[in-house]
Amino acid sequence: MKRTLLASAAFAIATATGGDASAQAVQGLYVGAGAGITWLSQTNASVFPPDSANLSTPSDHFQRKWEVGFAGVLSVGYGLGFGLRGELEGFYRTSEAASGLAFNRGATSGTANTYGLMANILYDIPLGGLAPAVIPYIGAGLGYAWTDWSDVGGRAGTAGIDLDGSDGTWAFQGILGLAVPIASVPGLAVTAEYRYFGTFDNPEISGRVSDAATGAGRGVNVPVATSSHSALLGVRYNYGRSAAPVAAAAVAPAPARTFLVFFDWNRADLTARARQIIGEAAQARSRQQVTRIEVNGHTDTSGSARYNQGLSERRAAAVAAELVRLGVPRGEIVTRGFGQSQLLVATPDNVREPQNRRVEIVLR
């Protein structure tokens, strides 16, 4: 179990650099906490030294089983990139004794506590279209743990054993987890984890074997099991995260707006009504986004085409000058004369049509 979990975690981490950096779930500093239940392996061990020392114990074998216990972790870490992150963790696990054996006889008592510090490295696994709704991760850790047994013991006849002590040793763990980001709180995620924990050596808990009838006794050391399975629910907060920017809806360009300024026959000067319409065009330009103002001059068909071309240009220039006087930058204005080539009302040649004697102001 130890070799399989560590090898799987190591393989995932070793190949992590092949992932897509954009799929990384955690970036920068984060903190986490979790709590849940743990199953501590039972201890089956020989009492050392084995000499019964004239005690009435029928065996030097000790066994202890444990109830489902409590596990809690606190961690602080940093997202390193490409889905990788490293963290430091403090943990605590506790279990109460269940029915078991002491000297091959029934006994129930005691508490087993394990606490320590671990350094973990984890990899957030990208899931393509599912991310960031759910993000699985895998990891492994190394550290140091202290095992503390309190009032663990049992009796067989007049003989009894009492274990009450602690010992520390190097530890390891494998982690399989699932994070569900909370969209309404950027950086916050709910986590669910399975952890396998163990130590490289079995710690030895000191105690005493004694005979109530004779008063004889001796000190003993019992190597105890530390491997455990834990299921945890928790929260994790990644600092500095913000909601993904919402793409602004593309603003449709405002439709071009046209104002018509009419002229008397064979004239290019502005009437009072013409100045009023040009003023309305200048005001409209200030109320909407305008990048260009087209001022297009036109004539009717009376007169020669050459003369009408010049007249249309003079009319456009008069309107442009009035726009500038009203505060419109000259650089926004483009003037053109079309003569009699673009009639508003179709007429034969040499017809005086008032609708054709015009300047069109087009706001774009």
VENKAKA-V545282 format. One record per backbone hydrogen bond with DSSP energy under -1.0 kcal/mol. NH is the residue of the N-H (numbers start at 1). CO is the residue of the C=O. If there is no record, write none. Layout:
NH&CO ; NH&CO
This chain:
5&1 ; 6&2 ; 7&3 ; 8&4 ; 9&5 ; 10&6 ; 11&7 ; 12&8 ; 13&9 ; 14&10 ; 15&11 ; 16&13 ; 18&15 ; 19&16 ; 23&20 ; 24&21 ; 28&79 ; 30&77 ; 31&237 ; 32&75 ; 33&235 ; 34&73 ; 35&233 ; 36&71 ; 37&231 ; 38&69 ; 39&229 ; 41&227 ; 43&64 ; 45&62 ; 47&60 ; 48&221 ; 55&52 ; 62&45 ; 63&101 ; 64&43 ; 67&96 ; 69&38 ; 70&94 ; 71&36 ; 72&92 ; 73&34 ; 74&90 ; 75&32 ; 76&88 ; 77&30 ; 78&86 ; 79&28 ; 80&84 ; 81&84 ; 84&81 ; 85&122 ; 86&78 ; 87&120 ; 88&76 ; 89&118 ; 90&74 ; 91&116 ; 92&72 ; 93&114 ; 94&70 ; 95&112 ; 97&110 ; 98&65 ; 100&107 ; 102&105 ; 103&61 ; 105&102 ; 107&100 ; 111&150 ; 112&95 ; 113&148 ; 114&93 ; 115&146 ; 116&91 ; 117&144 ; 118&89 ; 119&142 ; 120&87 ; 121&140 ; 122&85 ; 123&138 ; 124&83 ; 125&136 ; 130&127 ; 133&130 ; 135&179 ; 137&177 ; 138&123 ; 139&175 ; 140&121 ; 141&173 ; 142&119 ; 143&171 ; 144&117 ; 145&169 ; 146&115 ; 147&167 ; 148&113 ; 149&165 ; 150&111 ; 152&163 ; 154&161 ; 156&159 ; 159&156 ; 160&210 ; 161&154 ; 162&208 ; 163&152 ; 164&206 ; 165&149 ; 167&147 ; 169&145 ; 171&143 ; 172&198 ; 173&141 ; 174&196 ; 175&139 ; 176&194 ; 177&137 ; 178&192 ; 179&135 ; 180&190 ; 182&188 ; 185&182 ; 188&185 ; 189&236 ; 190&180 ; 191&234 ; 192&178 ; 193&232 ; 194&176 ; 195&230 ; 196&174 ; 197&228 ; 198&172 ; 200&170 ; 205&222 ; 207&220 ; 208&162 ; 209&218 ; 210&160 ; 211&216 ; 212&158 ; 215&211 ; 218&209 ; 220&207 ; 221&48 ; 222&205 ; 224&203 ; 228&197 ; 229&39 ; 230&195 ; 231&37 ; 232&193 ; 233&35 ; 234&191 ; 235&33 ; 236&189 ; 237&31 ; 238&187 ; 239&29 ; 257&363 ; 259&361 ; 261&359 ; 263&357 ; 267&264 ; 275&271 ; 276&272 ; 277&273 ; 278&274 ; 279&275 ; 280&276 ; 281&277 ; 282&278 ; 283&279 ; 284&280 ; 285&281 ; 286&282 ; 293&332 ; 294&362 ; 295&334 ; 296&360 ; 297&336 ; 298&358 ; 299&339 ; 301&351 ; 308&304 ; 309&305 ; 310&306 ; 311&307 ; 312&308 ; 313&309 ; 314&310 ; 315&311 ; 316&312 ; 317&313 ; 318&314 ; 319&315 ; 320&316 ; 321&317 ; 322&318 ; 323&319 ; 324&320 ; 325&321 ; 326&322 ; 327&324 ; 328&323 ; 332&329 ; 333&330 ; 334&293 ; 336&295 ; 338&297 ; 341&338 ; 350&301 ; 353&351 ; 356&353 ; 358&356 ; 359&261 ; 360&296 ; 361&259 ; 362&294 ; 363&257 ; 364&292
